[in-house]
Amino acid sequence: MTLALILNPNSGGGKGLSRGLAAAEILKPFITHRSTSYEDTLVAVDSAAAAGCQVIAACGGDGMMHAVIQGCVKHNLTLLPIPAGTGNDFARGLGIEVKDPLAIVNNSRVEERIDLGQLANRYFGAILSSGFDAVVNERANRIRWPKGPMRYNLAMLQELPKFRPIPFTLRLDGLEFKREAMLVAVANAPSYGGGMFVCPDASMNDGLFDVMILNAVSKPEFLKVFPSVYKGSHVNHRAVEIHRAAHVRIEANAIGYADGERMGSLPIEARVAPAALTILRAQ
């Protein structure tokens, strides 16, 4: 199959460039493109499709994967993910070894269809969320130093003292919930934020979202429970609810993020798009 390689040279502090160039030596792509933005990536996928490419090898972080997914669904292309970002949660959800991302390039590969989340005008691969994490993302996007995961941790410490639980109205397959919550996560994949397993049992091929609600807790309790999200054991906390649904609507005076990208103000609706994307994974 004819292959295009699209890489983000700035991902992961330059890993996108080094891993992308290493992948190019192995894959011998028909087209190689160094992306400069979300919009530039969309155009690059359109151009690759017009040139007859059937596979897009995307080398970068979750933002790169999010952009490439849009074009792959639009043109019915196959995605070969090569994680090279800070978080890499989309690749982690696929079971790709994020510490050895070129293994998927060096080994034989098989096709697999996976679910996506579908919003009004785009798709997401991993998690849609709103609440405290979205507020932290807003702050982190304005911080220039430090880089990487520490930027998120700094933003969290800056925002937590002034954060107040948000009144949410959720509709899960038509069933309404009203909650005063710290955050809500709608998960197609288990993790976000670089390995925070907010919905540890979420699957990318079961036709359902896992929906996590963290109800209001005190700030000391939040700081106490927060580390457990890296193992997924927070789901045992009394303030945590897990639901499953194929159609989710979230209403609140808040903003939403999907795959780390800003989706704008709520309300927002998400539906599972079953088997919407073909990916290549190591055999």
C-alpha positions in Angstrom: 0.0 0.0 0.0 1.2 3.5 -0.9 2.2 5.3 2.3 2.6 8.9 3.4 4.5 9.9 6.5 3.4 13.0 8.4 5.5 14.0 11.4 5.5 16.8 13.9 9.1 17.8 14.3 8.5 19.5 17.6 6.6 16.7 19.4 8.2 15.3 22.5 11.0 17.8 22.5 12.2 16.8 19.1 11.3 13.1 19.2 8.8 13.6 16.4 11.7 14.6 14.1 14.2 11.9 15.1 11.7 9.1 15.2 10.0 10.3 12.0 13.3 10.3 10.1 14.1 6.8 11.5 10.7 5.6 10.4 11.2 7.1 6.9 14.4 5.0 6.5 12.4 1.9 7.1 9.0 2.7 5.5 10.3 4.5 2.4 7.2 6.7 2.2 5.8 8.0 -1.1 5.3 11.4 0.6 7.0 12.9 3.7 5.5 16.0 5.3 6.7 18.0 8.4 3.6 19.4 9.9 3.4 22.9 11.4 -0.2 23.0 12.8 -3.5 21.2 13.1 -4.7 22.9 9.9 -1.5 22.1 8.0 -1.9 18.4 9.0 -5.5 18.3 7.6 -4.2 19.7 4.3 -1.3 17.2 4.3 -3.7 14.2 4.7 -6.0 15.6 1.9 -3.0 15.9 -0.4 -1.8 12.4 0.5 -5.2 11.0 -0.3 -5.3 12.9 -3.6 -1.9 11.5 -4.5 -3.2 7.9 -4.0 -1.8 7.1 -0.6 -3.7 4.5 1.3 -1.8 4.6 4.6 -0.9 7.6 6.8 2.0 7.0 9.1 1.6 9.7 11.8 4.6 10.4 14.0 3.9 12.8 16.9 1.8 13.2 20.0 -1.9 13.0 20.7 -2.5 16.3 18.9 -1.0 14.9 15.7 -3.0 11.7 16.0 -6.2 13.7 16.6 -5.6 15.8 13.4 -4.7 12.8 11.2 -7.7 10.8 12.4 -10.0 13.5 10.9 -8.5 13.0 7.4 -8.2 9.2 7.7 -11.9 8.9 8.4 -12.8 11.4 5.7 -10.8 9.6 3.0 -11.1 6.0 4.4 -7.3 5.8 4.9 -5.4 3.5 7.3 -3.5 5.0 10.2 -0.1 3.8 11.3 0.5 5.6 14.6 4.2 6.2 15.7 4.0 7.8 19.1 6.5 10.6 19.7 4.8 13.1 22.0 4.6 13.8 25.6 1.4 12.0 26.4 0.9 9.3 23.7 -2.4 8.2 25.2 -4.0 7.3 21.9 -1.1 4.9 21.1 -1.2 3.6 24.7 -4.8 2.7 24.3 -4.0 0.7 21.2 -1.4 -1.3 23.1 1.5 0.3 21.2 4.8 0.2 23.2 5.3 4.0 23.7 8.8 3.5 24.9 9.8 1.5 21.8 7.5 3.2 19.2 9.6 2.0 16.2 8.7 -1.6 17.0 5.5 -1.1 15.1 7.6 0.0 12.1 10.1 -2.8 12.3 7.7 -5.7 12.9 5.0 -7.2 10.7 1.6 -5.4 11.0 -2.0 -6.3 10.9 -5.1 -4.1 10.3 -7.7 -3.5 12.9 -10.9 -1.5 13.0 -11.4 0.7 16.1 -14.2 2.9 17.5 -13.9 6.7 17.7 -15.8 9.3 19.5 -17.8 11.5 17.2 -18.7 15.2 18.0 -20.6 17.6 15.8 -17.7 18.4 13.5 -14.9 16.1 14.4 -13.7 12.8 15.9 -11.6 12.0 18.9 -9.6 8.9 19.6 -9.0 8.8 23.4 -11.0 11.0 25.8 -13.4 13.9 25.9 -13.5 15.7 29.2 -14.7 18.8 31.1 -14.2 20.2 34.5 -11.0 20.6 36.5 -8.7 18.9 33.9 -10.0 21.3 31.2 -9.4 24.3 33.4 -5.8 23.0 33.9 -5.4 22.5 30.2 -6.4 26.1 29.7 -3.7 27.3 32.1 -1.1 24.8 30.9 -1.5 26.1 27.3 -0.5 29.6 28.5 2.6 28.4 30.4 5.9 28.5 28.4 8.1 26.9 31.1 8.5 24.2 32.2 7.9 21.9 29.2 6.4 18.5 29.2 4.3 16.9 32.0 5.7 19.3 34.6 3.8 22.1 32.9 0.5 20.3 33.6 1.5 19.7 37.2 2.3 23.3 37.7 -1.0 24.4 36.1 -2.9 22.0 38.4 -1.3 23.6 41.5 -2.1 27.0 40.3 -5.8 26.3 39.5 -6.8 24.0 42.4 -7.0 26.6 45.1 -9.6 28.6 43.2 -11.5 25.7 41.6 -15.1 25.1 42.6 -17.2 22.0 41.7 -19.3 22.5 38.6 -23.0 21.7 38.3 -23.2 19.3 35.4 -26.3 17.8 33.6 -25.4 14.6 31.8 -27.5 12.5 29.5 -26.2 9.0 29.0 -28.2 7.1 26.3 -31.2 9.4 27.3 -30.9 8.9 31.1 -30.3 12.2 32.9 -27.9 12.8 35.7 -27.3 16.0 37.6 -24.1 16.2 39.5 -21.9 18.7 41.3 -18.6 17.4 40.0 -14.9 18.0 39.8 -14.7 16.5 36.3 -16.4 14.3 33.8 -14.5 12.1 31.3 -16.0 10.4 28.3 -13.5 7.7 27.4 -13.0 5.7 24.2 -9.5 4.8 25.5 -8.3 4.2 29.1 -6.0 7.1 29.7 -5.2 10.8 29.1 -2.6 13.3 30.4 0.3 11.0 29.7 -0.8 7.8 31.5 -3.6 8.9 33.8 -5.9 5.9 33.6 -9.1 7.8 34.3 -11.3 5.0 32.8 -9.0 2.0 33.1 -11.5 -0.5 31.6 -12.4 1.6 28.5 -12.1 -0.3 25.2 -11.7 1.0 21.7 -13.7 -1.8 20.1 -16.8 -2.4 22.3 -19.1 0.3 20.9 -19.4 2.1 24.2 -17.8 5.0 26.1 -16.8 4.6 29.7 -18.0 7.7 31.5 -16.2 8.7 34.7 -17.7 11.3 37.1 -15.6 12.6 39.9 -18.2 14.1 42.3 -17.3 17.0 44.6 -14.6 16.4 47.1 -12.5 18.6 49.3 -9.2 19.9 47.9 -7.1 17.8 50.4 -9.1 14.8 49.4 -8.6 15.5 45.7 -4.8 15.8 46.3 -5.0 12.5 48.2 -6.8 10.6 45.5 -5.1 12.2 42.5 -2.0 9.9 42.4 -4.1 6.8 42.3 -5.4 7.8 38.8 -2.0 6.7 37.4 -2.9 3.1 38.4 -6.6 3.4 37.7 -7.4 2.6 41.4 -9.3 5.9 41.9 -12.4 4.2 40.6 -12.7 2.6 44.0 -13.1 5.9 45.7 -16.6 6.7 47.0 -16.8 10.0 45.0 -16.2 8.3 41.6 -18.9 6.9 39.4 -18.4 4.9 36.2 -21.1 4.5 33.6 -21.2 3.1 30.1 -23.1 4.7 27.2 -23.0 5.1 23.4 -24.4 8.6 23.3 -23.4 11.3 25.9 -24.5 14.9 26.2 -22.8 17.2 28.8 -24.2 20.5 29.8 -22.5 23.0 32.1 -20.9 26.4 32.3 -17.6 25.0 31.3 -15.4 24.0 28.4 -14.5 20.7 26.8 -11.2 19.1 25.6 -10.8 16.1 23.5 -7.4 14.4 22.9 -5.9 17.4 24.6 -7.4 19.8 22.0 -9.8 22.6 23.0 -13.4 21.8 21.8 -15.0 25.0 23.2 -17.9 25.7 25.5 -20.4 23.2 26.5 -23.0 21.8 25.9 -21.4 19.1 23.8 -22.6 15.7 22.5 -20.5 12.6 21.7 -21.6 9.4 20.0 -19.5 6.3 19.5 -18.6 5.8 15.9 -18.2 2.0 15.8 -15.3 0.6 13.8 -14.8 4.1 12.2 -11.0 3.9 11.8 -8.6 1.3 10.4 -5.3 1.2 12.2 -2.1 -0.8 11.7 -0.6 -2.4 14.8 2.3 -4.8 15.4 1.4 -8.4 14.9 
